[in-house]
Amino acid sequence: MVTIKEIAKRVGKTEATVSMALNNKPGVSDAVRNNIKQVALDMGYMPNIIARELSTKVSSTVGLVVPDLGNPFFSAFAGSVNNCLSARGYKMMISISNQSVGNEAAAVFDMISRRVDGIIIVPVTDEVGTADYAGVLKQSGIPFVLATSYYPAWETHRVMSDLTTGERLAYDYLIKIGHRRILFLGTNPLSPSNSLRIKGAYSACEKLGFPPEELVEVQSLKAPDFRNAYQFMREELAKKRFRYTAITTINDIMALGVMKALTEFGLKVPQNVSLMGFDNLIFSEIATVPLSTVEQDIVGISERTVESLLDGSWKNPECVRIRPRLVLRSSACANKS
């Protein structure tokens, strides 16, 4: 059996440093930690804490890594995944990356060391490059699936909402009811999920005979949350150059932040500005002005993700797209300006 002493000799570090890295303790840089874990995996090291599970070859546990549980979409997805796994006799181990690829990799390494039966990864929202731990995952032999988004450079199985279709549905509706100045409020436009959404918005414009750049203005926030959307909209309104007849956001939380700012500046939804969210979470229906939105089928995505993980489909490097649907409520109406 490979020991920490042998790993330390291989990487040229002290046994204390190797131990801290393998146990995710502070005091070790991400680069050193990831290198040590890679070397440990190459050497066949496994912590003693899982020896009993290894003897039975199964742990009946599936790991889930999510970017943020403060976002209701991710917490709803985690709950749905847990239900799907429980119904099949599995436990769920959850880890939160806090929108950090380094944290995401560390969580995956920890799950590999514990020999979980599978890993579901919800990628960091705004990553435009690629997470560099795919080789470790593949070498481990543990089944894994990406869910709700993806890393373009990874040739792997992923299950997600058809974001392009979802945004196309929203923009097709808004354009047909007369909106010609629409704000798309998202995050990094080069990130995988945002680029798919923008593609859908532009596709709707082109299908109806309008140049996208004349109808749609894309704005990016640091984070797709209530506070950032609220602050951005307040700053836009304070400039007194507000010219939009409709606003779309990439999630419902952001739409509520926008709605709050509009209300504070005396603009009414939808009389002055139509508003469209994305997700269709529970509070969207009970908002002060019930929110029109695009519904992501969270149960459908989670069920297909778990099925792919357990039935062998994860081996096929394909994208399974779950179709969303348009949900119309009170926050969007025909443009009368």
LUMVEXLO-386615 format. One record per residue (C-alpha): residue in one letter; z, x, y. Coordinates in pm, whole numbers, padded with zeros to 5 digits, always signed. Layout:
BEGIN
AZXY/...
***
This chain:
BEGIN
M+00000+00000+00000/V-00096+00130+00346/T+00202+00213+00567/I+00255+00224+00942/K+00304+00600+00911/E-00045+00639+00763/I-00200+00425+01037/A-00020+00628+01305/K-00162+00948+01160/R-00515+00803+01153/V-00510+00683+01518/G-00310+00974+01657/K-00025+00760+01788/T+00346+00741+01717/E+00477+00504+01452/A+00661+00316+01729/T+00336+00258+01918/V+00160+00137+01603/S+00449-00096+01523/M+00447-00242+01876/A+00071-00295+01859/L+00077-00465+01521/N+00363-00691+01626/N+00212-00781+01966/K+00500-00623+02157/P+00466-00520+02524/G+00412-00158+02622/V+00073-00108+02459/S-00260-00154+02637/D-00511-00407+02504/A-00758-00129+02422/V-00504+00069+02219/R-00367-00245+02053/N-00713-00363+01947/N-00807-00017+01817/I-00490+00009+01611/K-00543-00338+01465/Q-00903-00256+01381/V-00801+00067+01206/A-00518-00112+01025/L-00760-00377+00903/D-01011-00110+00792/M-00736+00062+00596/G-00628-00261+00428/Y-00288-00290+00595/M-00104-00619+00568/P+00249-00689+00697/N+00520-00743+00437/I+00610-01080+00590/I+00311-01237+00420/A+00335-01064+00085/R+00453-01380-00089/E+00164-01583+00049/L-00083-01313-00049/S+00042-01327-00407/T-00072-01691-00425/K-00397-01614-00236/V-00351-01916-00010/S-00136-01996+00289/S-00239-02361+00341/T-00248-02273+00710/V-00533-02281+00959/G-00509-02101+01292/L-00625-02258+01619/V-00673-02059+01940/V-00717-02258+02263/P-00755-02136+02623/D-00501-02368+02785/L-00280-02658+02681/G-00233-02760+03045/N-00582-02902+03032/P-00548-03245+02862/F-00881-03200+02686/F-00759-02895+02495/S-00425-03053+02412/A-00602-03366+02286/F-00837-03150+02079/A-00544-02955+01933/G-00369-03279+01837/S-00682-03414+01673/V-00740-03091+01479/N-00380-03101+01360/N-00430-03458+01235/C-00747-03361+01049/L-00580-03062+00886/S-00265-03255+00795/A-00473-03521+00621/R-00620-03243+00405/G-00286-03081+00322/Y-00299-02794+00572/K-00058-02677+00839/M-00178-02561+01181/M-00078-02242+01359/I-00164-02259+01729/S-00197-01983+01988/I-00288-02003+02358/S-00518-01742+02510/N-00453-01839+02874/Q-00824-01790+02945/S-00806-01422+02841/V-01042-01269+02584/G-00783-00999+02519/N-00518-01258+02437/E-00769-01447+02225/A-00848-01133+02023/A-00478-01052+01978/A-00413-01405+01850/V-00699-01378+01603/F-00577-01037+01481/D-00233-01186+01425/M-00379-01475+01227/I-00586-01236+01016/S-00274-01031+00940/R-00101-01347+00824/R-00397-01433+00602/V-00448-01786+00726/D-00705-01985+00531/G-00928-02029+00833/I-00945-01986+01210/I-01076-02223+01477/I-01148-02059+01811/V-01200-02244+02139/P-01364-01968+02348/V-01247-01866+02694/T-01414-02099+02944/D-01583-01855+03181/E-01669-01560+02958/V-02026-01456+03041/G-02041-01150+02820/T-01906-01156+02469/A-01574-01112+02298/D-01592-00787+02103/Y-01386-00873+01798/A-01651-01058+01595/G-01684-00763+01357/V-01314-00777+01275/L-01336-01146+01196/K-01638-01107+00970/Q-01487-00809+00792/S-01168-01003+00721/G-01361-01257+00515/I-01155-01542+00662/P-01361-01854+00745/F-01389-01920+01117/V-01561-02168+01346/L-01607-02176+01723/A-01537-02516+01878/T-01628-02692+02207/S-01809-02379+02336/Y-01950-02050+02205/Y-02023-01682+02266/P-02403-01636+02294/A-02405-01298+02121/W-02221-01430+01816/E-02446-01548+01534/T-02192-01789+01396/H-02115-02153+01323/R-02002-02362+01620/V-01928-02729+01678/M-01938-02875+02027/S-02034-03168+02241/D-02399-03182+02346/L-02317-03083+02703/T-02680-03081+02815/T-02731-03439+02702/G-02399-03544+02857/E-02483-03409+03200/R-02836-03547+03176/L-02692-03894+03115/A-02472-03867+03424/Y-02746-03742+03654/D-03006-03983+03522/Y-02771-04267+03612/L-02683-04134+03958/I-03042-04060+04055/K-03163-04401+03937/I-02907-04574+04161/G-03029-04387+04465/H-02828-04065+04496/R-03025-03773+04640/R-02748-03535+04751/I-02528-03458+04451/L-02261-03188+04425/F-02216-03029+04081/L-01864-02889+04074/G-01801-02646+03788/T-01701-02288+03724/N-01917-01981+03660/P-02277-02112+03634/L-02367-01824+03400/S-02101-01911+03143/P-02234-02073+02824/S-02089-02421+02875/N-02170-02443+03246/S-02527-02324+03198/L-02580-02598+02941/R-02441-02859+03180/I-02657-02742+03471/K-02958-02748+03241/G-02887-03117+03173/A-02850-03201+03542/Y-03175-03026+03631/S-03352-03186+03336/A-03265-03534+03464/C-03404-03447+03809/E-03728-03314+03667/K-03774-03607+03432/L-03751-03846+03728/G-03988-03637+03939/F-03745-03460+04173/P-03710-03084+04231/P-03353-03005+04113/E-03276-02776+04406/E-03343-03062+04649/L-03100-03302+04480/V-02828-03086+04328/E-02599-02826+04483/V-02399-02618+04234/Q-02055-02494+04342/S-01821-02279+04132/L-01441-02278+04120/K-01213-02005+03986/A-01062-02245+03734/P-01158-02598+03626/D-00832-02766+03717/F-00687-03029+03952/R-00547-02787+04211/N-00865-02581+04254/A-01085-02891+04280/Y-00848-03051+04530/Q-00829-02738+04746/F-01205-02680+04738/M-01277-03036+04846/R-01023-03024+05128/E-01188-02707+05260/E-01534-02864+05237/L-01421-03176+05420/A-01246-02972+05690/K-01578-02804+05774/K-01710-03147+05878/R-02041-03071+05711/F-01986-03297+05415/R-02322-03450+05320/Y-02295-03552+04954/T-02341-03908+04831/A-02216-03825+04481/I-02003-03558+04312/T-01989-03465+03945/T-01722-03246+03787/I-01708-03073+03449/N-01385-03249+03353/D-01180-03550+03455/I-00888-03345+03588/M-01114-03191+03851/A-01251-03534+03944/L-00899-03657+04017/G-00838-03356+04242/V-01161-03437+04429/M-01061-03803+04457/K-00724-03712+04609/A-00885-03491+04874/L-01147-03752+04961/T-00879-04017+05003/E-00671-03793+05230/F-00971-03746+05456/G-01036-04119+05478/L-01336-04135+05245/K-01344-04414+04991/V-01458-04385+04629/P-01719-04517+04558/Q-01804-04683+04892/N-01854-04350+05072/V-01891-04110+04778/S-01957-04178+04411/L-01762-03966+04163/M-01835-03883+03798/G-01608-03688+03564/F-01651-03553+03211/D-01427-03599+02902/N-01298-03961+02927/L-00932-03882+02881/I-00671-04159+02893/F-00576-04120+03260/S-00942-04160+03367/E-00922-04531+03298/I-00589-04581+03475/A-00667-04375+03788/T-00636-04545+04129/V-01011-04589+04111/P-01104-04602+03741/L-01326-04300+03678/S-01685-04312+03557/T-01727-04024+03318/V-01903-03878+03017/E-01701-03910+02699/Q-01670-03617+02465/D-01602-03736+02110/I-01287-03530+02057/V-01215-03683+01716/G-01574-03632+01604/I-01577-03269+01720/S-01244-03189+01555/E-01333-03362+01228/R-01664-03180+01201/T-01500-02850+01293/V-01239-02883+01018/E-01501-02998+00767/S-01722-02699+00848/L-01428-02466+00804/L-01324-02607+00466/D-01654-02702+00300/G-01836-02371+00347/S-02064-02480+00632/W-01902-02212+00850/K-02125-01957+00674/N-02434-02106+00840/P-02492-01967+01193/E-02585-02297+01354/C-02473-02514+01644/V-02359-02863+01549/R-02386-03084+01858/I-02186-03406+01881/R-02351-03659+02112/P-02145-03776+02413/R-02173-04114+02582/L-02176-04238+02940/V-01874-04448+03040/L-01923-04646+03361/R-01625-04769+03561/S-01556-04819+03931/S-01596-04471+04080/A-01977-04466+04093/C-02208-04716+04254/A-02552-04742+04415/N-02611-04528+04722/K-02653-04744+05030/S-02695-04472+05290/
***
